[in-house]
């Protein structure tokens, strides 16, 4: 007898396939594809945090948004900040999407308020280490984050 997770997964697969296929037709390759996706999500839940490519667009955008939030609301310096390195990124899917990002940021040669993408990092400036934790519930358009820089 399948456990309740398997029953829910199979029901989800059937519902999704019915919504994707023409009425009366069942695409078996679609079922197998969705079962693989669900299996991956199930493994992710069991395994916990998974590494995420630090060079991915998603991680770069999330890091930039959190840097802007930190600079605007918490950073007391006079220079614009810029990401110097993203050291690590992880994600976890447990009904919501969670990200953890560790990045190094530094002061630039531009004053605060300027677009830091057009500025150069000041090599002699201290490196600020930041941990960003993000919680996202896409189907509810909800996002929350924690910023810890030192």
ABEGO torsion letter per residue (X at the ends): XBBAAAAAAAAAAAAAAAAABBBGBBBAAAAAAAAAAAAAAAAAAAAEBBBBBAABAAAAAAAAAAAAAAAAAABABABBBBBABBABBBBBBAGBBBBBBBBBBBBBABBBGBBAAABBBBAABBBBBBBBBBBBBAAAGBBBBBBBBX
